[in-house]
Structures are given as structure tokens and as C-alpha cells.
């Protein structure tokens, strides 16, 4: 058997490197620190979407919200795009015969533009408000109004 390969179905063994003991997770899975950056971003998007969805639930029944790491370079301009310079932060893909309308947020460009966690939260909220406003054909102030 080649080095590094294992039998299918065989349990994965953790190495004991340099006599320091078996490797394991740094944090227990129950702690927030154990979540990946993508998981934390997804939670941030859900948190930002919650008040918008609570207010506009009936109008947003045919809309999906998704997160991608980075925008697809080869994609065509088939929707409203929120950009910072030439880098898309989010895209609204209109409904087609085979799909529902979808807002796609791009995680890495949004994270790159935020100074800290609070700034990222505000930026995600602002981008979502703008995209929902584009979808509904309303002013962003109407969507975000309290």
C-alpha cells in the first residue's frame, strides 16, 4: 500500500508527532471558536436577514439568499450587482423558468472590505437591504425603515 493511503472504510488514525500525543481538535465543537469563518459569516447573514424577512415575509416568499466565497469571473451580467470598484459584493439573479430569484452574497470580498466584525455586520446588512430593495423595486430606505 502506498504511503499516506488507507483502506476504504478504515478509520482515520491521528498521528503522534514527536511524542506530543495524538492530535485532536483545538476547541470542542460546542464552543463558538470552533466554527469556521464561513460558518460565522453564514450566521451573520442570517442575523442580518432576520429583521428584513420579518417585515417583508409575504413579499420574499419566492426569494432565496445564498453565500459564495468569491464571485465567478466567467459569469455574465445577468442581474443587479452591488460592486465596490470592479469587485462584486453581491448579485441579484432574477427568477427564471427553472429557478427562483436569488441574492448571492460574496463572503471574501465583503470580509476584505470590513475593518472588524461590527463593520462586516453593517456592510452585510446594507448590501442585503440594497439587494432586497432591487428585488422588490423599492427604495432601500423603505426596506430598512424602522
C-alpha positions as CSV (number, residue, x, y, z in Angstrom):
1,X,0.0,0.0,0.0
2,X,1.3,3.5,-0.9
3,X,2.4,5.8,1.8
4,X,-0.5,8.0,3.0
5,X,-3.2,5.8,1.6
6,X,-5.5,3.7,3.6
7,X,-8.0,1.0,3.1
8,X,-11.6,2.2,2.2
9,X,-13.7,2.2,5.2
10,X,-10.8,2.0,7.6
11,X,-10.9,4.5,10.5
12,X,-8.6,7.5,10.2
13,X,-5.8,7.4,12.7
14,X,-4.3,10.5,14.1
15,X,-0.5,10.7,14.2
16,X,1.6,11.0,17.4
17,X,4.1,13.6,16.1
18,X,7.3,13.9,18.0
19,X,5.9,12.2,21.1
20,X,3.5,15.0,21.9
21,X,0.4,12.9,22.0
22,X,-2.4,12.4,19.5
23,X,-3.7,15.4,17.6
24,X,-7.3,16.4,18.3
25,X,-9.5,19.4,17.8
26,X,-8.2,22.7,19.4
27,X,-11.7,23.7,20.7
28,X,-14.7,21.5,21.5
29,X,-17.3,21.7,18.8
30,X,-19.8,23.3,21.2
31,X,-17.8,26.5,21.6
32,X,-18.2,29.4,19.1
33,X,-14.5,29.5,18.4
34,X,-14.7,26.1,16.8
35,X,-16.8,27.5,13.9
36,X,-15.1,28.3,10.6
37,X,-15.0,31.7,9.1
38,X,-17.6,30.6,6.5
39,X,-19.9,29.3,9.3
40,X,-19.6,32.6,11.2
41,X,-20.3,34.5,8.0
42,X,-23.4,32.4,7.3
43,X,-24.7,33.1,10.8
44,X,-24.0,36.8,10.2
45,X,-26.1,36.8,7.0
46,X,-28.9,35.0,8.8
47,X,-28.8,37.6,11.6
48,X,-28.9,40.5,9.1
49,X,-31.7,38.9,7.1
50,X,-34.0,38.2,10.1
51,X,-35.4,41.7,10.6
52,X,-35.8,42.2,6.8
53,X,-37.6,38.9,6.4
54,X,-39.8,39.5,9.5
55,X,-41.1,42.8,7.9
56,X,-41.3,41.7,4.3
57,X,-42.1,37.9,4.7
58,X,-45.0,37.9,2.3
59,X,-43.1,39.6,-0.5
60,X,-39.9,37.5,-0.1
61,X,-41.5,34.0,-0.3
62,X,-40.0,33.5,-3.8
63,X,-36.5,34.7,-3.0
64,X,-33.5,32.7,-1.9
65,X,-30.4,34.1,-0.2
66,X,-27.1,32.3,-0.8
67,X,-23.4,32.8,0.0
68,X,-20.5,32.1,-2.3
69,X,-16.9,32.6,-1.3
70,X,-15.9,34.6,-4.4
71,X,-17.7,35.8,-7.5
72,X,-17.5,33.7,-10.6
73,X,-15.2,35.5,-13.0
74,X,-16.8,33.9,-16.1
75,X,-20.4,34.8,-15.1
76,X,-22.4,37.0,-17.4
77,X,-24.0,40.2,-16.2
78,X,-27.4,38.6,-15.6
79,X,-28.6,40.6,-12.7
80,X,-28.2,43.6,-10.4
81,X,-24.8,43.7,-8.9
82,X,-23.5,45.6,-5.9
83,X,-19.9,46.5,-6.5
84,X,-17.0,48.1,-4.8
85,X,-14.8,49.3,-7.6
86,X,-14.9,46.4,-10.0
87,X,-15.3,43.7,-7.4
88,X,-18.9,42.4,-6.9
89,X,-20.1,42.2,-3.3
90,X,-23.5,40.7,-4.1
91,X,-25.7,39.8,-7.1
92,X,-29.4,39.6,-7.6
93,X,-30.2,36.8,-10.0
94,X,-33.8,37.2,-11.4
95,X,-36.2,34.3,-11.4
96,X,-36.1,32.1,-14.5
97,X,-38.2,29.3,-15.8
98,X,-36.2,26.8,-13.8
99,X,-35.2,28.7,-10.7
100,X,-36.4,31.2,-8.1
101,X,-34.9,34.7,-7.7
102,X,-31.7,34.6,-5.6
103,X,-29.5,37.1,-3.8
104,X,-25.9,35.8,-3.7
105,X,-23.5,37.5,-1.2
106,X,-19.8,37.1,-1.8
107,X,-18.1,36.3,1.5
108,X,-14.4,37.1,0.7
109,X,-14.9,40.5,-0.9
110,X,-17.2,41.6,1.9
111,X,-14.7,40.4,4.6
112,X,-11.9,42.2,2.8
113,X,-13.7,45.5,2.9
114,X,-14.7,45.3,6.6
115,X,-12.4,46.7,9.3
116,X,-13.8,44.5,12.0
117,X,-16.7,42.3,13.0
118,X,-19.1,45.2,13.6
119,X,-18.2,46.8,10.3
120,X,-18.8,43.5,8.5
121,X,-22.2,43.1,10.1
122,X,-23.2,46.6,9.0
123,X,-21.8,46.0,5.5
124,X,-23.7,42.7,5.1
125,X,-26.9,44.4,6.4
126,X,-26.5,47.3,3.9
127,X,-25.8,45.0,1.0
128,X,-28.8,42.8,1.8
129,X,-31.1,45.9,2.2
130,X,-30.0,47.2,-1.2
131,X,-30.5,43.8,-2.9
132,X,-33.9,43.2,-1.4
133,X,-34.9,46.8,-2.5
134,X,-33.8,46.0,-6.0
135,X,-35.8,42.7,-5.9
136,X,-38.9,44.5,-4.7
137,X,-38.4,47.6,-6.8
138,X,-38.5,49.9,-3.8
139,X,-36.1,52.4,-2.2
140,X,-33.6,51.0,0.3
141,X,-34.9,53.4,2.9
142,X,-38.3,51.8,2.7
143,X,-36.9,48.3,3.2
144,X,-34.7,49.4,6.2
145,X,-37.2,51.8,7.7
146,X,-38.0,51.3,11.4
